[in-house]
Amino acid sequence: FSKAKPVCNTCGKVFSEASSLRRHMRIHKGVKPYVCQLCGKAFTQCNQLKTHVRTHTGKPLAMSH
C-alpha cells in the first residue's frame, strides 16, 4: 500500500517527505533563520544564503552543519 504524502495546508503543494514540508512552511511563516553576516539579509533556506554570499565574495560560503 502507498503512504500518504505530506501536503501544505496553506498552498496545497505535495512533498515526498515531512522534512521537506517543514522546510517549505518557513516560506508561509516568514521564518528566515539563515542570515548573511556581511549585509544582514535573511533567507528561508541555507542554499539561498550560499548563493547570495557569492554576490559579496564571488566564492561559495563554507558552512558547517
C-alpha positions as CSV (number, residue, x, y, z in Angstrom):
1,F,0.0,0.0,0.0
2,S,1.0,3.6,-0.5
3,K,1.7,6.0,2.4
4,A,0.0,9.4,2.1
5,K,2.4,12.2,1.2
6,P,2.7,15.4,3.3
7,V,0.6,18.3,1.9
8,C,1.0,22.0,2.7
9,N,-2.3,23.2,4.2
10,T,-1.7,26.7,3.0
11,C,-0.9,26.2,-0.7
12,G,-1.6,22.5,-1.4
13,K,1.9,21.7,-2.5
14,V,2.7,18.0,-2.0
15,F,6.0,16.7,-0.7
16,S,7.8,13.4,-0.7
17,E,9.0,13.8,2.9
18,A,7.7,15.6,6.1
19,S,11.1,17.3,6.5
20,S,10.6,19.0,3.1
21,L,7.2,20.2,4.2
22,R,8.6,21.6,7.4
23,R,11.3,23.5,5.4
24,H,8.6,24.7,3.0
25,M,6.5,26.1,5.8
26,R,9.2,28.6,6.6
27,I,8.0,30.5,3.5
28,H,4.5,30.9,4.7
29,K,5.5,31.6,8.3
30,G,8.2,34.2,7.3
31,V,10.9,32.3,9.2
32,K,14.3,33.2,7.8
33,P,17.0,31.5,10.0
34,Y,19.9,31.9,7.5
35,V,21.4,35.4,7.8
36,C,24.2,36.9,5.7
37,Q,26.9,38.0,8.1
38,L,28.0,40.6,5.5
39,C,24.8,42.5,4.9
40,G,22.1,41.1,7.2
41,K,19.8,39.8,4.5
42,A,17.9,36.7,5.7
43,F,16.8,33.6,3.9
44,T,14.5,30.6,4.5
45,Q,16.9,28.0,3.1
46,C,20.7,27.5,3.5
47,N,21.2,27.1,-0.2
48,Q,19.7,30.6,-0.8
49,L,22.2,32.1,1.6
50,K,25.1,30.3,-0.1
51,T,24.0,31.6,-3.4
52,H,23.6,35.2,-2.0
53,V,27.1,35.2,-0.4
54,R,28.6,34.8,-3.8
55,T,27.3,38.3,-4.7
56,H,29.7,39.6,-2.0
57,T,32.7,37.3,-2.3
58,G,32.5,35.6,-5.7
59,K,33.0,32.4,-3.7
60,P,30.6,29.9,-2.1
61,L,30.0,30.1,1.7
62,A,31.8,27.5,3.7
63,M,29.0,26.1,6.0
64,S,29.4,23.8,9.0
65,H,26.3,21.8,10.0
